[in-house]
Amino acid sequence: MGRIVMAAIGVILCVVGAIWIVQGAGSLHGSPMTGHSEWSYIGGVLVVVGAGLLVWVGYRVLRR
């Protein structure tokens, strides 16, 4: 896949993960996930994976 696509996927994972963290913490209402702490943990994993993907893409760009 292209670098732009991989970077976009990384950003999307980070944004979705952050939303899930906030929902799991009970700060964002209007979802069945609100107040269930397991979504905070899952969101944290998504943020870490997304950030790792962004770092990897950045490393590939600098390496060329």
N, C-alpha and C positions, 0 to 999 in steps of 0.2 A: 504494500500500500504506500501511497505517497506520504511525504512528511506532513503536508497540510492536513490530510485526512487523519493521520495518527495524532497530530496535535489537537485537532478538533475533538476527537474521541477522548483524549486526556482531559480537555476542558469540560466536556459534558460529564464525564465521570466525577470530576471534582465538584461541579455544581450540584449534580444529583446527590452526591454523598453529603454535601453540606446541608442540603434541604432535609435529607433523611436524619442527619444528626439533630437538627433543630426540631423536627417533628418528634423524634424519639425522646427528646428532652422535655417535650410538652409545651414548647414555646410557640409552635405554629399549629393553630387549630384548624379543624375542618377535614380531618382525615382519620380513617380507622387506625392509622399508625401512630397517631398522637398519644404520647404518654407511655409508649411501650419501648423500654430501654434497649431491647435487642436491635431496633432500627438505628439507634445511635451507634452501636458497634458495627453494624453492617455499613452504615454511612462512613464511618471512620476508615474501614477497609477500602471502600470505593475511593475516598479522597487519597489514600496512600497509593493505591494502584494508579489513579489518574495522574498524580504528581510524579510518580515513577516513570510513567509513560512520557510525560512532558520533559523530564530530565533526560531520558533516553533519546528522544527526538532531538533535543537541543545538543546533546553530545554528538549525535550523528551529523548535525549541521555544522558544528564547529570542526569536526574531524575532516570534512571534505575540503 
